[in-house]
């Protein structure tokens, strides 16, 4: 049988509470990790790694962060682009000031700085929710981008307002700057995403995750049973912003190399990451990856079909791409609100009964 839980009994609580208690799930994770670190770098060329796989991994990390806040805790946020900018400018200042700390440490520190900023902008969630909270986080998006544009200290008073990533190494291997190889960047980003995806999965299963989901389902009832909204909501904003800040740091320092806040971290980034978790699936770690993969690969697929295949004008192809994304969001909200992750769960349910009728 392809996917069958029958007979996989657990003799103690530790085995029953394992991250992947079903053997087939563990095998799938092992296969994905093996493909990520052993197969993908060997079979894909530089273009695929740099133009497709790197942005997919970075957006997956940002989608994980937003899914913690919106999917697990039920707090709507439209400030993702601004928080990515906080991560990017934080790591830029740290790389210039204290490069001896090491790049991975600086990425984590930039996430911590963004977590503090996210918790600050999450304070309105203690009084408002829904549409009003979305407007409040949207205000943070515009305020942060304005701040990074107008205050010269953030970009070291560069006349162009741009920030450029200085070269840094990990164990003697260059991972930032124009001389860094795409393969080194890929292994760095893939390692960070794999580790923190595991952390997010454990957080969602632990006490914090249960508190977040209680607030999401009914905040008044959650408060009555002992969940403190102050701690639950602000911790969700902090953890979410931590992930998004690290994604912004990698987006600037590893992938782009240089950035200007108005263009690199505008409101389109906030909507793009939000669309990722809607299409991939709210409240799902897997959905963050599926949504990011879908929205990174779909424009390339449409461009190849429309421009290269049918000779469509590039501008028209871009408009068709926007309309397609909008239509898909409407379809998923109506037909399958839980997104692609729900479709995967349905497939597993059918595999449990295969080959018998159901």
N, C-alpha and C positions, 0 to 999 in steps of 0.2 A: 504494500500500500504506500502511496506517495506521502501522505500526511496523516498519521494516525497516532492519537494519544493513548489508546488502549494499551494497558500493560505497563505504562511508565509510572509506576507507583513510587511514592517517596516515603522513606522510613523515618524522617525527622523533619522538624520545622525549617531547618536551614536549607535543606534541599528543596522543600516546597516553596520557600520564599526566594529562591534563586532568581537572578535577573532573567535567565532564559531556561525555565524548568523543562520545556519540551525539547527533546533531542534534536528534532528537525530544525527548530529555530536556531539552536546553537550551531548546527552544521551550516545553515545559511549565513550566519554572521561570520563564521570562520572563512567561508568561501568568499564573502564580500571583502574581508580584510586581506585575504591572500591576493585577490584580484587587484585591490587598490594598491598594494605595496610591491607586488611582484609582477603582475601581468600588464597593468595599464602603462607603466613607464616603458615597457619593452615594445608594446605593439602600437602605441600612439606616437605620432610625430610631434614636432615642436609646436606646430600650429594648433593642433587639438589640445595639447596640454595648456598652452598659454591663452588661447582665445575661448576655450569652452570649459575645460575641466577646472582650471583655477577659479574663474568667476562662479562656476557651479558650487564649488566647495565653500567659497567665501560667502555667497548668498545663502547657502544652507546653514551656515553658522548664524547669520543674521536672522534667518527665518526661525531657527531654534529659539533665539532670544525672544522674538516677538510672539512665538507660540507659547512660551512660558507665561507671558503677560496676558495675551488675548485668548489663547486656546485653553490654558489651564486655570487662569485666574479670572477670566471674563472681563478684563479691563481693556477697553478699546484705546489704541494708540495710533496716532498719525505723525509721530515725531521720530520715526526710525532714521530717516536721512540725517536729521540734526544730531542724533546720538552717534551715528556712524562718523559724522564730522568731529565730534568730541574725541572719539577714539583715534581718529587720524591725526588731529592736531596735538593730542596728548603724546602720542608716540613720536611725533616729529620733534616736539620740544625735549622729550626725554632722550632721543637719539643724539640730539645736538649737545645736551647738557651732561648726560651721564651715560655715554656709550659703553663704559666699562662694565655696566651691570649685565650685559648680554641681551641679545634680541628677544629671546623668549620671555625673560623677566620683564622687559619693557612692554611686550604685548600684554602680559598679565596686569602690569601696573596701569596701562592705558585703559584696560577693562575696568579696573577698580575705580579709577577717576571717573569714568563714564557711569559706573554704578552709583557713585555719589551724586552726580548731576541728575541721573534718572530718578533717584529717590526724592531729590528736591522737587523735580517737576511732577512727581507722583503724589505730592501732598494734596492737590485738589481732589484726588480720587477718594479721599476720606469724607468728602461732602457731596460730590457730584458723581454721576455715572452716565453711561450710555452716550448719547449724542453730545452732551455738554462736556464730558470728559474728552471725547474725540476733538472737540474744538479747542480745549485747553492744551492738549498735546500738540495740536496743529500750531498753536501759538508758540510753543517751544521750538518747533521746527524753524519758523521764520526768525525767532529771536536769536537762536544759536547761529544760524547762517549769517544774519546781520552782524553779530558780534565778531565772528571770525573774519568778516570782510572789512570791518571798520577799525578794529583794534590792531594796530601794527605789531604789537608784541607777539601775537600768535604766529605770524608769518615772518618774524625777525625783520620787520620793516622792509621787506622786499618790495621794490617798486611795482612789480607785476601782481603782487598779492598771492603768488603761488608758493607752494611748499614743495621741496624736492627731497626725496629720501636719500640720505647718505649711505654709502656702502657699509654693511656690517656682515660679520661672519659668525658661524656656529661650528665649533670644532674645526676651525680653519677653512671651512667651506663658505664661500660668498653666497648670501641669500638675498641681499638687497642691492640696489644700484644697477646700472646698465650692464655691468660685466657679469652679473650673476646668471647662472644657467637656469633654464626653465625647469629642468629635472630637479635641481636643488630646491627651487621654490615650491615645486609640487610636493616633494616629500615633506617639507616643513609644514605647509598648509594642511596636507592630508593628515599628518600626525596630530596637529592641534585640533582639527575638527573631529577626528576619531576619539581622542581622549575626552573632549568636552561634550561630545554626543553621549558618551557613556555616563558622564557626570549628570547630564540633563535627565537621562533615563532613570538614574538612581534618585535624583531629586524629586522627580514626578511620583515615584513609588513610595517616598518617605513621608515624614511628618509634614514637611513644608508643602509637598505636593497635595497631600490630603486636605490641608488647610486651604490651599489655593482653590481646589475643586469645590470645596464646601462654600467658599465665598462666591464662586462662579455660579453654582446652582441656586443658592438662595442665601444672600448675605445676612438677612435678619435671623433666619434659622441657625446659620453657622455661629452667629454671635451668641445665641441663646444656649448652644451646646458647649460654649467655652472657647471658640475660635476668636482671637482678637483681630478685628479688621485692620487696625493700625499696623500690626506686625505683618499680617498676611499680605496686605496690599503693597506696603512699602518694600517688603522683601521680594515680591514679584517684580516690582519696578526695578529694584536694584539688580536682581539676577538677570532679568531681561536686558537691562542696559549694559551689564557686564559682557554678555555674549555679543550684543550689537557693537559695543565699543571695540572688542577684539576683532570683530569682522571689519569694522571701519579701519582699524590699524593695519590689518593684513591687506585690505582693499587698496589703501594708499601706499604702504611701504613695500609690499611684495609685488602686487599686480600692476598698479598704475605707475608707481615710481615718482610721480609728481601729480599734484592736484590743485584745483582752485575751487573753493567751497560752493560757489553759486552753480557751477556746472557739474561737479562731481557728487554733491550731496544735496541736491535740490529736492523738492517735494515729490518728484517722480520716483526717487528711491524709496520714499516712504510707502507710496502706493504699490510699487513693484513688490516689495517684501510682504505687504499685506495681501496682495493677490496670490503670492506663493503659498501662504498658509491657508487661504480660502480654498484654492484648488487642490493643494496637497492634503489638507485635512487639519481642522482645528483640534488641539489637544492631542497631538500625535507627533512623536519624534520622527517616525518614518515619513509622515506627511510633510514635514519640513524639507526633507531631501527630495521627495517626489515632486513637490511644488516647485522647488528651485530648479530641479532638472528639467521640468516641463517648460518653465518660462525662459530658461536659458537656451534650450535646444529648439523650441518652437519657432522663434524668429529666424534662426539659421535654416531650418527646414523650409519655412515659408519662402524665404529669400531664394533658396535653391530651386524650389518648384516654380515660383512666380517669375523671378527674374531670369534665372538660367534656363528653366524649362520652357516657359511660355513667352519669354521676352517682355514681361511686364515692366513698366517704368518703375524705377526704384522708389520714387515718392509715393506712387500708388500702392506699391507693395508694403510700404511702411504704414499707410493708412489701413490697409487690409489687416495687417498684423494687430493694430490697435483694436479694430472692430472685432477680430477673432478673440482676443483676450477678453473683451467686454462680454461677448456672447457666451464664452465658456464660463465666466464667473456667474452669469445669470443662470445658465444651465445647471451648474453645480449647486447653486443655492436652492434651486427648485427641485431638481431630481435627486441629487445626493449631497446634502449639506455637509456631510463629513468628508467629502472629497475623495481623492485617489486612495488614501489609506483605508477608508471604509471598503472600497472595492477590493483591496487586497485581503481584508479580513473576511469578506464574503467568499472570495475564492478559496481561502483556507477552510472555511466551513463546508464548502462543497467537496473539497479534497478529503475531508474527514469521512464522508459517506461514499466516495468513489470506490468501486464502480457500480454501487447499488443505486437504484432510482431514488429520487427525492422530490 
